[in-house]
Amino acid sequence: MKTTRYFREKVLVKRPYIKIEWINNILKNPARKVVQSEDRVRYWGFVQELQKYLRVVTLADGETVHNAFPDRNFKEDKK
């Protein structure tokens, strides 16, 4: 998995509980994916161990992870 320096030096230090396997699973099978206007892509996925949705932000390539955090405001679309 590719990551930014910010992710390695800031995000993982601030949130050491985040597991790389969670991020990989969310990138492969997101509950939602949104392309932001500033060349970032947001992905959400439910993490059973946290009982929360995790938001994963990548660069425009959709694979270089820049940020990841529990998103307390995420609501999954009802189909």
CYANA upper distance limits for C-alpha pairs under 8 A (distance plus 0.5 A):
  1 MET  CA     24 ASN  CA      8.19
  1 MET  CA     63 GLU  CA      7.84
  1 MET  CA     64 THR  CA      7.64
  1 MET  CA     65 VAL  CA      8.28
  2 LYS  CA     63 GLU  CA      7.07
  2 LYS  CA     64 THR  CA      5.17
  2 LYS  CA     65 VAL  CA      6.78
  3 THR  CA      7 PHE  CA      6.72
  3 THR  CA      8 ARG  CA      7.37
  3 THR  CA     64 THR  CA      5.37
  3 THR  CA     65 VAL  CA      5.05
  3 THR  CA     66 HIS  CA      6.59
  4 THR  CA      8 ARG  CA      7.01
  4 THR  CA     64 THR  CA      7.10
  4 THR  CA     65 VAL  CA      6.73
  4 THR  CA     66 HIS  CA      5.83
  5 ARG  CA      9 GLU  CA      6.42
  6 TYR  CA     10 LYS  CA      5.88
  6 TYR  CA     11 VAL  CA      7.24
  6 TYR  CA     66 HIS  CA      7.07
  6 TYR  CA     67 ASN  CA      8.35
  7 PHE  CA     11 VAL  CA      5.26
  7 PHE  CA     12 LEU  CA      6.76
  7 PHE  CA     65 VAL  CA      7.40
  7 PHE  CA     66 HIS  CA      5.59
  7 PHE  CA     67 ASN  CA      6.13
  8 ARG  CA     12 LEU  CA      6.13
  8 ARG  CA     13 VAL  CA      7.94
  9 GLU  CA     13 VAL  CA      6.73
 10 LYS  CA     14 LYS  CA      6.58
 11 VAL  CA     15 ARG  CA      6.38
 11 VAL  CA     16 PRO  CA      8.41
 11 VAL  CA     67 ASN  CA      6.88
 11 VAL  CA     68 ALA  CA      7.64
 12 LEU  CA     16 PRO  CA      5.49
 12 LEU  CA     17 TYR  CA      8.47
 12 LEU  CA     18 ILE  CA      7.58
 15 ARG  CA     69 PHE  CA      8.25
 18 ILE  CA     22 TRP  CA      7.92
 18 ILE  CA     68 ALA  CA      8.41
 18 ILE  CA     69 PHE  CA      8.49
 19 LYS  CA     23 ILE  CA      7.36
 20 ILE  CA     24 ASN  CA      6.74
 21 GLU  CA     25 ASN  CA      6.60
 22 TRP  CA     26 ILE  CA      6.72
 22 TRP  CA     47 VAL  CA      7.39
 23 ILE  CA     27 LEU  CA      6.67
 23 ILE  CA     56 VAL  CA      7.30
 23 ILE  CA     68 ALA  CA      8.33
 24 ASN  CA     28 LYS  CA      6.73
 25 ASN  CA     29 ASN  CA      6.54
 25 ASN  CA     30 PRO  CA      8.18
 26 ILE  CA     30 PRO  CA      5.24
 26 ILE  CA     31 ALA  CA      8.18
 26 ILE  CA     43 TYR  CA      7.31
 26 ILE  CA     44 TRP  CA      6.99
 26 ILE  CA     45 GLY  CA      5.63
 26 ILE  CA     46 PHE  CA      8.45
 26 ILE  CA     56 VAL  CA      8.13
 27 LEU  CA     43 TYR  CA      7.17
 27 LEU  CA     56 VAL  CA      8.32
 27 LEU  CA     63 GLU  CA      8.16
 29 ASN  CA     45 GLY  CA      8.17
 30 PRO  CA     43 TYR  CA      6.35
 30 PRO  CA     44 TRP  CA      6.04
 30 PRO  CA     45 GLY  CA      5.70
 31 ALA  CA     43 TYR  CA      7.92
 31 ALA  CA     44 TRP  CA      6.04
 31 ALA  CA     45 GLY  CA      5.59
 31 ALA  CA     46 PHE  CA      7.98
 31 ALA  CA     76 GLU  CA      7.68
 32 ARG  CA     43 TYR  CA      6.26
 32 ARG  CA     44 TRP  CA      5.87
 32 ARG  CA     45 GLY  CA      7.76
 32 ARG  CA     76 GLU  CA      8.27
 33 LYS  CA     41 VAL  CA      7.62
 33 LYS  CA     42 ARG  CA      6.15
 33 LYS  CA     43 TYR  CA      5.06
 33 LYS  CA     44 TRP  CA      7.17
 34 VAL  CA     41 VAL  CA      6.32
 34 VAL  CA     42 ARG  CA      5.67
 34 VAL  CA     43 TYR  CA      7.12
 35 VAL  CA     39 ASP  CA      7.80
 35 VAL  CA     40 ARG  CA      6.70
 35 VAL  CA     41 VAL  CA      4.96
 35 VAL  CA     42 ARG  CA      6.80
 36 GLN  CA     40 ARG  CA      5.77
 36 GLN  CA     41 VAL  CA      6.23
 36 GLN  CA     42 ARG  CA      7.71
 39 ASP  CA     59 LEU  CA      6.88
 39 ASP  CA     60 ALA  CA      5.23
 40 ARG  CA     57 VAL  CA      7.09
 40 ARG  CA     58 THR  CA      6.15
 40 ARG  CA     59 LEU  CA      5.17
 40 ARG  CA     60 ALA  CA      5.33
 40 ARG  CA     62 GLY  CA      8.21
 41 VAL  CA     57 VAL  CA      6.11
 41 VAL  CA     58 THR  CA      5.69
 41 VAL  CA     59 LEU  CA      6.72
 41 VAL  CA     60 ALA  CA      6.54
 41 VAL  CA     62 GLY  CA      6.56
 42 ARG  CA     55 ARG  CA      7.17
 42 ARG  CA     56 VAL  CA      6.26
 42 ARG  CA     57 VAL  CA      5.05
 42 ARG  CA     58 THR  CA      7.01
 43 TYR  CA     55 ARG  CA      6.11
 43 TYR  CA     56 VAL  CA      5.58
 43 TYR  CA     57 VAL  CA      6.84
 44 TRP  CA     53 TYR  CA      6.79
 44 TRP  CA     54 LEU  CA      6.07
 44 TRP  CA     55 ARG  CA      5.06
 44 TRP  CA     56 VAL  CA      6.75
 45 GLY  CA     53 TYR  CA      5.80
 45 GLY  CA     54 LEU  CA      6.03
 45 GLY  CA     55 ARG  CA      7.36
 46 PHE  CA     51 GLN  CA      7.63
 46 PHE  CA     52 LYS  CA      6.25
 46 PHE  CA     53 TYR  CA      4.70
 46 PHE  CA     54 LEU  CA      6.69
 47 VAL  CA     51 GLN  CA      6.34
 47 VAL  CA     52 LYS  CA      6.24
 47 VAL  CA     53 TYR  CA      6.40
 47 VAL  CA     54 LEU  CA      7.12
 48 GLN  CA     52 LYS  CA      7.57
 52 LYS  CA     70 PRO  CA      6.87
 52 LYS  CA     71 ASP  CA      7.73
 52 LYS  CA     72 ARG  CA      7.60
 53 TYR  CA     70 PRO  CA      6.22
 53 TYR  CA     71 ASP  CA      6.16
 53 TYR  CA     72 ARG  CA      7.63
 53 TYR  CA     74 PHE  CA      7.29
 54 LEU  CA     68 ALA  CA      7.22
 54 LEU  CA     69 PHE  CA      5.99
 54 LEU  CA     70 PRO  CA      4.80
 54 LEU  CA     71 ASP  CA      6.10
 55 ARG  CA     67 ASN  CA      8.49
 55 ARG  CA     68 ALA  CA      5.97
 55 ARG  CA     69 PHE  CA      5.95
 55 ARG  CA     70 PRO  CA      6.54
 55 ARG  CA     71 ASP  CA      6.32
 56 VAL  CA     65 VAL  CA      7.61
 56 VAL  CA     66 HIS  CA      8.22
 56 VAL  CA     67 ASN  CA      6.31
 56 VAL  CA     68 ALA  CA      4.84
 56 VAL  CA     69 PHE  CA      7.29
 57 VAL  CA     65 VAL  CA      6.53
 57 VAL  CA     66 HIS  CA      6.07
 57 VAL  CA     67 ASN  CA      5.49
 57 VAL  CA     68 ALA  CA      6.66
 58 THR  CA     62 GLY  CA      5.92
 58 THR  CA     63 GLU  CA      6.45
 58 THR  CA     64 THR  CA      5.70
 58 THR  CA     65 VAL  CA      4.82
 58 THR  CA     66 HIS  CA      5.58
 58 THR  CA     67 ASN  CA      7.42
 59 LEU  CA     63 GLU  CA      7.42
 59 LEU  CA     64 THR  CA      6.02
 59 LEU  CA     65 VAL  CA      7.09
 59 LEU  CA     66 HIS  CA      6.98
